[in-house]
């Protein structure tokens, strides 16, 4: 009886948290891509500045 209750509770959590979990994953991926783009831009600026010196 207890095992069935736990399995049903986990299933409900997964069903209702699915979209939220998807949004979190997409948001984190977007954050990582933006951070990578920012780091590449900084790297380009530093390289260009060192070439001028």
C-alpha positions in Angstrom: 0.0 0.0 0.0 2.7 2.5 0.9 4.8 1.6 -2.2 1.8 2.3 -4.4 1.2 5.6 -2.8 4.8 6.6 -3.3 4.8 5.6 -6.9 1.5 7.5 -7.6 2.9 10.6 -5.8 6.1 10.5 -7.9 4.1 10.0 -11.1 1.9 13.1 -10.2 5.0 15.2 -9.4 6.6 14.2 -12.7 3.5 14.9 -14.7 2.8 18.3 -13.1 6.5 19.4 -12.8 7.3 18.3 -16.4 6.6 21.7 -18.1 8.3 23.6 -15.2 11.4 21.3 -15.5 11.4 21.9 -19.3 11.3 25.7 -18.8 14.2 25.5 -16.3 16.3 23.4 -18.7 15.6 25.8 -21.6 16.3 28.8 -19.5 19.5 27.4 -18.2 20.6 26.5 -21.8 19.8 30.0 -22.9 21.8 31.4 -20.0 24.8 29.2 -20.9 24.7 30.3 -24.5 24.5 34.0 -23.6 27.4 33.6 -21.2 29.4 31.8 -23.8 28.6 34.6 -26.4 29.6 37.2 -23.9 32.9 35.4 -23.1 33.7 35.1 -26.8 33.1 38.9 -27.2 35.4 39.7 -24.3 38.1 37.4 -25.7 37.8 39.1 -29.1 38.2 42.6 -27.5 41.2 41.5 -25.4 42.8 40.0 -28.4 42.2 43.1 -30.5 43.5 45.3 -27.7 46.7 43.3 -27.3 47.3 43.5 -31.0 47.2 47.3 -30.8 49.9 47.5 -28.1 
